[in-house]
């Protein structure tokens, strides 16, 4: 008589456990996907940041060549497109805009330069763009 009243209870308990474990598995899959999404965005964001930084460094090296005391003003006032170099970072585009400004430094004419580098990395929903701005000026002679 004791066994006849408990028939089927193991089935109900096992169905409950399977349902709860399925819900946990679905939640874990969602958390894992979210983590992968965040990691992909961070990777592309970092690549874009370093590509933009490298673009500024390239133009600064043209603007202030080694072994010269003054800047090379003709290297500025233009837009550089380094799309081939951007591929080194697995990026689509790298653009640097250079502008020069004349000013007086203790009565002497001088120049200062504004560089703005923009890099775009990633594809689809993971496309990330980073922009860096650098200011530089001639050293006193």
N, C-alpha and C positions, 0 to 999 in steps of 0.2 A: 503494500500500500504506500509506503514511503517513496519507492522508486517511481511509481506511476504518476505521482503528483509533480515530479521534477522533470518529466520528459519534455525535451525541447528547450529547456533553459540554457543549455550549453550552446545551442544554435543561436539564440538571441544574444548571448554574451559575445560569441565569436563574430556575429554580424556587427555588433556595436564596436568591437575592437578594430575590425577591418575598416569600418567607416571613419573612426577616429584616426587610424594610421594613414588612411588615404588623404584626409584633410591635412595632416602634418606633412605628408609628402608633397602635396600641392603647394603648401605654404613654403616649404624649403626650395622647391623649384622656382617659385616667384622671387624669393630672396636671392637665389643664385643668379637668376637672370638680371635682376636689378644690380647686383654687384658687378657683373660682367659689363653691363651698360655703363656704369660709373667708371670702371677701369678704362674702357675704350675711350670715353670722353676725356679722361685725364691724360691718357697717352697722346691723343691727337692735340690736346691743348698744350702740352709740354713741347711737342714737336713744333707747333706753330710759334710758340714763344721763342724757342732757340733759333728757328729759321729767321724770325724777325730780327733777333739780336745779331745773327750772322750777317744779315743784309746791311744793318747799320755799320757793322765792323768793316765790311767790304768797301762801302762808300767812304767811311772815315779814312781807310788806308789810301784811297785815291785822292782824298781831299788833303791829307797830311802825309805825303810820301816820306819814307825813311831817308835820312841823310839831307833833308832840306830844312832850312830855318823857317820858311814861311809856308802858308797854305797854298794850294793850287786852286784859285777861285773858279777856273774854267771847269773844274770837276763838279761844280754845284749848279744850281738853277736848272735842274733837269729831273726827269723821272727815270729811274732805273728799273728794268724788269728782269729779274733773275729767275725765270721760270725753270730753266734747265738746272740751276743750282738747287732750286726748291725740291727737285726730285730726290736729292740726296737725303732729305728729311721725309720722303714720301708725302710731299705736299704738292698742291696744284699751282699755287701762285705765291710769288714773293715780289713785292714792289716797294721801292724806296723813293720817296720824294725829298729832294734837297732844295732848300731855299737859303739864299744869303741875304744878309742885312748889313748895311753900312752904318757905322756909328763912330763917335769920336771918343778916344781914350786919352785923356789928359791933353786934349787939343790935337792929337794925331789921328788921322783916319785909320780905321780898323774895320774888320769884318767879323761877324758872327754868323754861324750856320745852324739851321734847323733841319734835322733829318727825321723823317717819319717813315717807319718801315711797317708794312702790313703783310702778314703771311696767312695763308688759308690752307688748312690740312684736314684730312678726313673726307668721307663721302657720305652722301645721304643724310640721315638724321644725326650723324656724328661729325658733320662739318663744323670746324672750329676756326675762328679768325682771331688773331692776336695782333695788336698794334703797339709799337714801342716808339717813343720820341726821344731824340738825343739833341742836346745843344752843345756846340763847340765854338771856340773863338781863337783867333790868332794870339800867339804869345807875344809879349812885348819884346821889341828888338833892341 
